Amino acid sequence: MKIFKVCQACDRIIGEIELDDLTSQSVDPIMDIVGNVAYALCSVCAHEMEMKPRNVYH
């Protein structure tokens, strides 16, 4: 059975995943599965949300 993989932030379809792949070691740990949809972040949204350390001097 195939499950759609959709971005949580922009609702873009990232791809699809086989149900058997969900039990493997390489599953995305932040993937949230609801019904037959797996929510994760696409690479664009993940890059935009990436936190980078900033130096703030007072």
PDB file of N, CA, C and O in Angstrom:
ATOM      1  N   MET A   1       0.846  -1.173   0.000  1.00  0.00           N
ATOM      2  CA  MET A   1       0.000   0.000   0.000  1.00  0.00           C
ATOM      3  C   MET A   1       0.891   1.235   0.000  1.00  0.00           C
ATOM      4  O   MET A   1       1.875   1.294   0.736  1.00  0.00           O
ATOM      5  N   LYS A   2       0.552   2.209  -0.813  1.00  0.00           N
ATOM      6  CA  LYS A   2       1.337   3.430  -0.900  1.00  0.00           C
ATOM      7  C   LYS A   2       0.723   4.517  -0.026  1.00  0.00           C
ATOM      8  O   LYS A   2      -0.497   4.616   0.102  1.00  0.00           O
ATOM      9  N   ILE A   3       1.585   5.324   0.567  1.00  0.00           N
ATOM     10  CA  ILE A   3       1.177   6.441   1.406  1.00  0.00           C
ATOM     11  C   ILE A   3       1.793   7.702   0.816  1.00  0.00           C
ATOM     12  O   ILE A   3       2.986   7.718   0.513  1.00  0.00           O
ATOM     13  N   PHE A   4       1.006   8.755   0.648  1.00  0.00           N
ATOM     14  CA  PHE A   4       1.527  10.019   0.145  1.00  0.00           C
ATOM     15  C   PHE A   4       2.352  10.698   1.216  1.00  0.00           C
ATOM     16  O   PHE A   4       1.993  10.670   2.393  1.00  0.00           O
ATOM     17  N   LYS A   5       3.458  11.310   0.816  1.00  0.00           N
ATOM     18  CA  LYS A   5       4.291  12.081   1.728  1.00  0.00           C
ATOM     19  C   LYS A   5       4.093  13.551   1.372  1.00  0.00           C
ATOM     20  O   LYS A   5       4.420  13.970   0.262  1.00  0.00           O
ATOM     21  N   VAL A   6       3.557  14.337   2.313  1.00  0.00           N
ATOM     22  CA  VAL A   6       3.166  15.725   2.085  1.00  0.00           C
ATOM     23  C   VAL A   6       3.914  16.630   3.058  1.00  0.00           C
ATOM     24  O   VAL A   6       4.135  16.254   4.209  1.00  0.00           O
ATOM     25  N   CYS A   7       4.306  17.826   2.601  1.00  0.00           N
ATOM     26  CA  CYS A   7       4.991  18.784   3.463  1.00  0.00           C
ATOM     27  C   CYS A   7       4.003  19.378   4.464  1.00  0.00           C
ATOM     28  O   CYS A   7       2.901  19.785   4.094  1.00  0.00           O
ATOM     29  N   GLN A   8       4.403  19.425   5.727  1.00  0.00           N
ATOM     30  CA  GLN A   8       3.544  19.983   6.782  1.00  0.00           C
ATOM     31  C   GLN A   8       3.348  21.481   6.623  1.00  0.00           C
ATOM     32  O   GLN A   8       2.295  22.006   6.983  1.00  0.00           O
ATOM     33  N   ALA A   9       4.346  22.178   6.091  1.00  0.00           N
ATOM     34  CA  ALA A   9       4.292  23.636   6.051  1.00  0.00           C
ATOM     35  C   ALA A   9       3.598  24.161   4.797  1.00  0.00           C
ATOM     36  O   ALA A   9       2.745  25.044   4.893  1.00  0.00           O
ATOM     37  N   CYS A  10       3.948  23.634   3.622  1.00  0.00           N
ATOM     38  CA  CYS A  10       3.417  24.211   2.382  1.00  0.00           C
ATOM     39  C   CYS A  10       2.433  23.290   1.655  1.00  0.00           C
ATOM     40  O   CYS A  10       1.930  23.661   0.595  1.00  0.00           O
ATOM     41  N   ASP A  11       2.149  22.114   2.189  1.00  0.00           N
ATOM     42  CA  ASP A  11       1.212  21.140   1.618  1.00  0.00           C
ATOM     43  C   ASP A  11       1.623  20.629   0.241  1.00  0.00           C
ATOM     44  O   ASP A  11       0.784  20.126  -0.506  1.00  0.00           O
ATOM     45  N   ARG A  12       2.907  20.751  -0.104  1.00  0.00           N
ATOM     46  CA  ARG A  12       3.426  20.226  -1.360  1.00  0.00           C
ATOM     47  C   ARG A  12       3.579  18.714  -1.236  1.00  0.00           C
ATOM     48  O   ARG A  12       4.030  18.218  -0.203  1.00  0.00           O
ATOM     49  N   ILE A  13       3.207  17.982  -2.279  1.00  0.00           N
ATOM     50  CA  ILE A  13       3.399  16.534  -2.278  1.00  0.00           C
ATOM     51  C   ILE A  13       4.876  16.259  -2.533  1.00  0.00           C
ATOM     52  O   ILE A  13       5.418  16.638  -3.572  1.00  0.00           O
ATOM     53  N   ILE A  14       5.517  15.601  -1.584  1.00  0.00           N
ATOM     54  CA  ILE A  14       6.943  15.316  -1.668  1.00  0.00           C
ATOM     55  C   ILE A  14       7.170  14.024  -2.434  1.00  0.00           C
ATOM     56  O   ILE A  14       8.150  13.906  -3.169  1.00  0.00           O
ATOM     57  N   GLY A  15       6.297  13.076  -2.276  1.00  0.00           N
ATOM     58  CA  GLY A  15       6.448  11.783  -2.937  1.00  0.00           C
ATOM     59  C   GLY A  15       5.495  10.778  -2.331  1.00  0.00           C
ATOM     60  O   GLY A  15       4.464  11.129  -1.758  1.00  0.00           O
ATOM     61  N   GLU A  16       5.862   9.538  -2.471  1.00  0.00           N
ATOM     62  CA  GLU A  16       5.045   8.485  -1.869  1.00  0.00           C
ATOM     63  C   GLU A  16       5.972   7.463  -1.237  1.00  0.00           C
ATOM     64  O   GLU A  16       7.147   7.353  -1.586  1.00  0.00           O
ATOM     65  N   ILE A  17       5.417   6.734  -0.313  1.00  0.00           N
ATOM     66  CA  ILE A  17       6.200   5.778   0.469  1.00  0.00           C
ATOM     67  C   ILE A  17       5.427   4.469   0.504  1.00  0.00           C
ATOM     68  O   ILE A  17       4.198   4.465   0.568  1.00  0.00           O
ATOM     69  N   GLU A  18       6.138   3.384   0.464  1.00  0.00           N
ATOM     70  CA  GLU A  18       5.506   2.068   0.625  1.00  0.00           C
ATOM     71  C   GLU A  18       5.286   1.818   2.115  1.00  0.00           C
ATOM     72  O   GLU A  18       6.112   2.220   2.935  1.00  0.00           O
ATOM     73  N   LEU A  19       4.219   1.182   2.465  1.00  0.00           N
ATOM     74  CA  LEU A  19       3.918   0.878   3.857  1.00  0.00           C
ATOM     75  C   LEU A  19       5.030   0.044   4.476  1.00  0.00           C
ATOM     76  O   LEU A  19       5.329   0.203   5.659  1.00  0.00           O
ATOM     77  N   ASP A  20       5.647  -0.840   3.702  1.00  0.00           N
ATOM     78  CA  ASP A  20       6.746  -1.666   4.209  1.00  0.00           C
ATOM     79  C   ASP A  20       7.971  -0.828   4.568  1.00  0.00           C
ATOM     80  O   ASP A  20       8.734  -1.206   5.457  1.00  0.00           O
ATOM     81  N   ASP A  21       8.170   0.307   3.888  1.00  0.00           N
ATOM     82  CA  ASP A  21       9.324   1.163   4.164  1.00  0.00           C
ATOM     83  C   ASP A  21       9.210   1.860   5.522  1.00  0.00           C
ATOM     84  O   ASP A  21      10.215   2.322   6.062  1.00  0.00           O
ATOM     85  N   LEU A  22       8.015   1.939   6.071  1.00  0.00           N
ATOM     86  CA  LEU A  22       7.815   2.622   7.352  1.00  0.00           C
ATOM     87  C   LEU A  22       8.392   1.839   8.520  1.00  0.00           C
ATOM     88  O   LEU A  22       8.612   2.397   9.594  1.00  0.00           O
ATOM     89  N   THR A  23       8.636   0.560   8.318  1.00  0.00           N
ATOM     90  CA  THR A  23       9.195  -0.256   9.391  1.00  0.00           C
ATOM     91  C   THR A  23      10.712  -0.382   9.286  1.00  0.00           C
ATOM     92  O   THR A  23      11.338  -1.035  10.121  1.00  0.00           O
ATOM     93  N   SER A  24      11.309   0.236   8.268  1.00  0.00           N
ATOM     94  CA  SER A  24      12.762   0.130   8.085  1.00  0.00           C
ATOM     95  C   SER A  24      13.494   1.100   9.004  1.00  0.00           C
ATOM     96  O   SER A  24      12.867   1.909   9.689  1.00  0.00           O
ATOM     97  N   GLN A  25      14.804   1.018   9.016  1.00  0.00           N
ATOM     98  CA  GLN A  25      15.639   1.864   9.868  1.00  0.00           C
ATOM     99  C   GLN A  25      15.750   3.293   9.352  1.00  0.00           C
ATOM    100  O   GLN A  25      16.109   4.187  10.119  1.00  0.00           O
ATOM    101  N   SER A  26      15.451   3.539   8.071  1.00  0.00           N
ATOM    102  CA  SER A  26      15.686   4.851   7.459  1.00  0.00           C
ATOM    103  C   SER A  26      14.461   5.752   7.434  1.00  0.00           C
ATOM    104  O   SER A  26      14.361   6.630   6.577  1.00  0.00           O
ATOM    105  N   VAL A  27      13.544   5.555   8.342  1.00  0.00           N
ATOM    106  CA  VAL A  27      12.332   6.374   8.394  1.00  0.00           C
ATOM    107  C   VAL A  27      12.663   7.736   8.990  1.00  0.00           C
ATOM    108  O   VAL A  27      13.425   7.831   9.952  1.00  0.00           O
ATOM    109  N   ASP A  28      12.087   8.790   8.415  1.00  0.00           N
ATOM    110  CA  ASP A  28      12.270  10.150   8.913  1.00  0.00           C
ATOM    111  C   ASP A  28      11.651  10.235  10.307  1.00  0.00           C
ATOM    112  O   ASP A  28      10.455   9.983  10.454  1.00  0.00           O
ATOM    113  N   PRO A  29      12.436  10.585  11.344  1.00  0.00           N
ATOM    114  CA  PRO A  29      11.898  10.567  12.711  1.00  0.00           C
ATOM    115  C   PRO A  29      10.830  11.625  12.982  1.00  0.00           C
ATOM    116  O   PRO A  29      10.069  11.489  13.940  1.00  0.00           O
ATOM    117  N   ILE A  30      10.756  12.685  12.156  1.00  0.00           N
ATOM    118  CA  ILE A  30       9.750  13.711  12.404  1.00  0.00           C
ATOM    119  C   ILE A  30       8.522  13.537  11.531  1.00  0.00           C
ATOM    120  O   ILE A  30       7.669  14.424  11.479  1.00  0.00           O
ATOM    121  N   MET A  31       8.419  12.411  10.846  1.00  0.00           N
ATOM    122  CA  MET A  31       7.274  12.153   9.984  1.00  0.00           C
ATOM    123  C   MET A  31       6.061  11.806  10.839  1.00  0.00           C
ATOM    124  O   MET A  31       6.143  10.971  11.740  1.00  0.00           O
ATOM    125  N   ASP A  32       4.947  12.447  10.551  1.00  0.00           N
ATOM    126  CA  ASP A  32       3.698  12.218  11.277  1.00  0.00           C
ATOM    127  C   ASP A  32       2.725  11.550  10.312  1.00  0.00           C
ATOM    128  O   ASP A  32       2.435  12.110   9.254  1.00  0.00           O
ATOM    129  N   ILE A  33       2.223  10.384  10.646  1.00  0.00           N
ATOM    130  CA  ILE A  33       1.348   9.629   9.746  1.00  0.00           C
ATOM    131  C   ILE A  33      -0.088   9.739  10.221  1.00  0.00           C
ATOM    132  O   ILE A  33      -0.410   9.405  11.361  1.00  0.00           O
ATOM    133  N   VAL A  34      -0.953  10.214   9.322  1.00  0.00           N
ATOM    134  CA  VAL A  34      -2.379  10.330   9.600  1.00  0.00           C
ATOM    135  C   VAL A  34      -3.112   9.670   8.440  1.00  0.00           C
ATOM    136  O   VAL A  34      -3.087  10.169   7.315  1.00  0.00           O
ATOM    137  N   GLY A  35      -3.761   8.550   8.720  1.00  0.00           N
ATOM    138  CA  GLY A  35      -4.453   7.813   7.662  1.00  0.00           C
ATOM    139  C   GLY A  35      -3.473   7.303   6.628  1.00  0.00           C
ATOM    140  O   GLY A  35      -2.551   6.555   6.955  1.00  0.00           O
ATOM    141  N   ASN A  36      -3.668   7.708   5.372  1.00  0.00           N
ATOM    142  CA  ASN A  36      -2.747   7.288   4.324  1.00  0.00           C
ATOM    143  C   ASN A  36      -1.872   8.448   3.848  1.00  0.00           C
ATOM    144  O   ASN A  36      -1.431   8.470   2.699  1.00  0.00           O
ATOM    145  N   VAL A  37      -1.623   9.415   4.743  1.00  0.00           N
ATOM    146  CA  VAL A  37      -0.755  10.551   4.445  1.00  0.00           C
ATOM    147  C   VAL A  37       0.326  10.642   5.511  1.00  0.00           C
ATOM    148  O   VAL A  37       0.046  10.581   6.708  1.00  0.00           O
ATOM    149  N   ALA A  38       1.566  10.791   5.055  1.00  0.00           N
ATOM    150  CA  ALA A  38       2.699  10.973   5.959  1.00  0.00           C
ATOM    151  C   ALA A  38       3.158  12.424   5.835  1.00  0.00           C
ATOM    152  O   ALA A  38       3.571  12.860   4.760  1.00  0.00           O
ATOM    153  N   TYR A  39       3.087  13.160   6.925  1.00  0.00           N
ATOM    154  CA  TYR A  39       3.475  14.569   6.915  1.00  0.00           C
ATOM    155  C   TYR A  39       4.932  14.711   7.358  1.00  0.00           C
ATOM    156  O   TYR A  39       5.340  14.146   8.373  1.00  0.00           O
ATOM    157  N   ALA A  40       5.701  15.464   6.593  1.00  0.00           N
ATOM    158  CA  ALA A  40       7.096  15.752   6.904  1.00  0.00           C
ATOM    159  C   ALA A  40       7.390  17.140   6.351  1.00  0.00           C
ATOM    160  O   ALA A  40       6.470  17.836   5.924  1.00  0.00           O
ATOM    161  N   LEU A  41       8.637  17.550   6.351  1.00  0.00           N
ATOM    162  CA  LEU A  41       9.023  18.836   5.772  1.00  0.00           C
ATOM    163  C   LEU A  41       9.759  18.601   4.460  1.00  0.00           C
ATOM    164  O   LEU A  41      10.625  17.731   4.373  1.00  0.00           O
ATOM    165  N   CYS A  42       9.408  19.390   3.430  1.00  0.00           N
ATOM    166  CA  CYS A  42      10.160  19.315   2.187  1.00  0.00           C
ATOM    167  C   CYS A  42      11.494  20.027   2.396  1.00  0.00           C
ATOM    168  O   CYS A  42      11.668  20.732   3.391  1.00  0.00           O
ATOM    169  N   SER A  43      12.423  19.853   1.486  1.00  0.00           N
ATOM    170  CA  SER A  43      13.761  20.425   1.658  1.00  0.00           C
ATOM    171  C   SER A  43      13.743  21.949   1.662  1.00  0.00           C
ATOM    172  O   SER A  43      14.549  22.570   2.354  1.00  0.00           O
ATOM    173  N   VAL A  44      12.837  22.561   0.901  1.00  0.00           N
ATOM    174  CA  VAL A  44      12.747  24.029   0.852  1.00  0.00           C
ATOM    175  C   VAL A  44      12.291  24.576   2.202  1.00  0.00           C
ATOM    176  O   VAL A  44      12.910  25.497   2.735  1.00  0.00           O
ATOM    177  N   CYS A  45      11.226  24.026   2.754  1.00  0.00           N
ATOM    178  CA  CYS A  45      10.708  24.483   4.050  1.00  0.00           C
ATOM    179  C   CYS A  45      11.683  24.168   5.176  1.00  0.00           C
ATOM    180  O   CYS A  45      11.845  24.971   6.096  1.00  0.00           O
ATOM    181  N   ALA A  46      12.332  23.012   5.116  1.00  0.00           N
ATOM    182  CA  ALA A  46      13.306  22.655   6.143  1.00  0.00           C
ATOM    183  C   ALA A  46      14.470  23.643   6.130  1.00  0.00           C
ATOM    184  O   ALA A  46      14.973  24.027   7.186  1.00  0.00           O
ATOM    185  N   HIS A  47      14.895  24.053   4.943  1.00  0.00           N
ATOM    186  CA  HIS A  47      15.989  25.021   4.834  1.00  0.00           C
ATOM    187  C   HIS A  47      15.563  26.393   5.362  1.00  0.00           C
ATOM    188  O   HIS A  47      16.343  27.068   6.034  1.00  0.00           O
ATOM    189  N   GLU A  48      14.326  26.807   5.060  1.00  0.00           N
ATOM    190  CA  GLU A  48      13.824  28.099   5.541  1.00  0.00           C
ATOM    191  C   GLU A  48      13.664  28.116   7.058  1.00  0.00           C
ATOM    192  O   GLU A  48      13.848  29.158   7.687  1.00  0.00           O
ATOM    193  N   MET A  49      13.325  26.972   7.649  1.00  0.00           N
ATOM    194  CA  MET A  49      13.108  26.910   9.090  1.00  0.00           C
ATOM    195  C   MET A  49      14.381  26.599   9.866  1.00  0.00           C
ATOM    196  O   MET A  49      14.370  26.579  11.097  1.00  0.00           O
ATOM    197  N   GLU A  50      15.462  26.359   9.161  1.00  0.00           N
ATOM    198  CA  GLU A  50      16.715  26.003   9.824  1.00  0.00           C
ATOM    199  C   GLU A  50      17.188  27.163  10.699  1.00  0.00           C
ATOM    200  O   GLU A  50      17.269  28.308  10.255  1.00  0.00           O
ATOM    201  N   MET A  51      17.490  26.841  11.929  1.00  0.00           N
ATOM    202  CA  MET A  51      17.960  27.855  12.870  1.00  0.00           C
ATOM    203  C   MET A  51      19.479  27.911  12.797  1.00  0.00           C
ATOM    204  O   MET A  51      20.152  26.886  12.906  1.00  0.00           O
ATOM    205  N   LYS A  52      20.003  29.090  12.616  1.00  0.00           N
ATOM    206  CA  LYS A  52      21.449  29.277  12.590  1.00  0.00           C
ATOM    207  C   LYS A  52      21.833  30.119  13.787  1.00  0.00           C
ATOM    208  O   LYS A  52      21.151  31.088  14.121  1.00  0.00           O
ATOM    209  N   PRO A  53      22.926  29.748  14.430  1.00  0.00           N
ATOM    210  CA  PRO A  53      23.350  30.521  15.601  1.00  0.00           C
ATOM    211  C   PRO A  53      23.758  31.948  15.182  1.00  0.00           C
ATOM    212  O   PRO A  53      24.413  32.154  14.160  1.00  0.00           O
ATOM    213  N   ARG A  54      23.355  32.902  15.995  1.00  0.00           N
ATOM    214  CA  ARG A  54      23.749  34.299  15.751  1.00  0.00           C
ATOM    215  C   ARG A  54      24.492  34.804  16.962  1.00  0.00           C
ATOM    216  O   ARG A  54      24.156  34.478  18.100  1.00  0.00           O
ATOM    217  N   ASN A  55      25.474  35.579  16.712  1.00  0.00           N
ATOM    218  CA  ASN A  55      26.204  36.232  17.802  1.00  0.00           C
ATOM    219  C   ASN A  55      25.601  37.604  18.022  1.00  0.00           C
ATOM    220  O   ASN A  55      25.528  38.408  17.094  1.00  0.00           O
ATOM    221  N   VAL A  56      25.171  37.877  19.239  1.00  0.00           N
ATOM    222  CA  VAL A  56      24.604  39.170  19.566  1.00  0.00           C
ATOM    223  C   VAL A  56      25.491  39.784  20.638  1.00  0.00           C
ATOM    224  O   VAL A  56      25.685  39.206  21.708  1.00  0.00           O
ATOM    225  N   TYR A  57      26.019  40.945  20.343  1.00  0.00           N
ATOM    226  CA  TYR A  57      26.885  41.638  21.287  1.00  0.00           C
ATOM    227  C   TYR A  57      26.171  42.878  21.790  1.00  0.00           C
ATOM    228  O   TYR A  57      25.582  43.622  21.006  1.00  0.00           O
ATOM    229  N   HIS A  58      26.221  43.102  23.089  1.00  0.00           N
ATOM    230  CA  HIS A  58      25.570  44.272  23.691  1.00  0.00           C
ATOM    231  C   HIS A  58      26.607  45.240  24.161  1.00  0.00           C
ATOM    232  O   HIS A  58      26.269  46.294  24.698  1.00  0.00           O
TER     233      HIS A  58
END
